[in-house]
Amino acid sequence: MARDTSDTTPLTTRAELIDWFAAGEKPRDAFAIGTEHEKIPFYTESRAPVPYDGARGIRALLDGVARETGWEPIIDDGNVIGLSAAEGGAISIEPGGQFELSGAPLADVHGTARELDAHLSVTKRVADALGIGFLDLGMSPKWTRAETPVMPKSRYRIMAGYMPKVGALGLDMMLRTATVQVNVDFSSEPDMVRKLRAALALQPVATALFANSPFTDGRPNGFLSRRSEIWRDTDPDRTGMLPRAFEPGFGYEGYVDWLLDMPMYFVKRGDTYHDVSGAAFRDLMAGRLAQMPGEYATVSDWANHASTAFPEVRLKRFLEMRGADVGNAGMIAAQAAFWVGLLYDDTALDAALDLVSGWSATDREALRATVPRLGLATPVPGRNLGAVAAEALAIARAGLTARARRDASGRDETIHLQPLEAIVAAGRSQAEERLAAYADAWHRSIDPAFTHCTFR
């Protein structure tokens, strides 16, 4: 998230919280796609992490990209911590220096691919001059947590203080992981619920298809998606498979109640972040927050609080898919194609829901717990997750074909599924390919990852 919301309109009732989500509804012809990805920077000559300060640091990288693009700097306590584009895109830095593009809302996956190519071209041009490269792995493969630099972003300082109180791996999540997220729209509350349920149930399929974080501290870590496993021990109050979403009658109200039960991190007033970690949003609404007595909730507070929930699929004024490791540019576009194909065509969405209709809450939790280690080999009743992935991809292909959104060469969006179809055909994820390289061509050294696992 590049910039916290700024809207001082008071919030006094629960109904207003519900209405905030409902305001995200869009007519079908206005549906867009937003794609966000993080990439881990490193110095190419030393394979060391990149700090914020210095002539070749993250601040210099942001300044250089700003000069190239004309994007406006986002400032936090005197530090440039991101860039914002007039047309809706943004660049932000994650806690360990991960360089994130939050893409603009676009009409189709072709637009996502073009946006990504333009971003990587500019960023690489600036980064090359600074001797910086970017890993396309879902977790930094070599540096320890202590060796990883920390970015000067106020909300991250508060989160870093709170994370160790609620999970063992929250700081690893913040400092050492990288993901790609796809944001999709909904037209109504029932449409939101259908998409949320399909996406939650199939999120382990995405985790398996995009598994790409098998190394930690310079060696294999025993997982295909260590990033995904880290989320399982980060903060149970705000993560997971959101089982209440499958309960009868679930909708905006049920999600609001979950957020009201979720502890807060901060309240922002002006340019100052006030640490209220562990406090209840209900107390802020009532003006009885112990850390800020007499202060009342605003729309900004609610939007910012919603942005600190981290379930596998997050509801904001759109739905955000959160289960995948980052990969190369083709894999980033593939993630957008996968979810758009499944969720933006009614026939495809019906088929996706049918695909997972027999799974109980216990089944979904078992998949979530097992997939980080076993990936496509994760067992489901009567088969493995690779077979489910093949069916999901066929549904996504049909959904994209029905959309019939074509590029300048007349190709529809199904071209972006090709990397995933190759993975399913081979039965091996990127993580497994890279583990095989580590054991053979890399001679059990992690250093070749800084040549072979990079954005080019």
Disulfide bonds with the S-S distance in Angstrom:
none
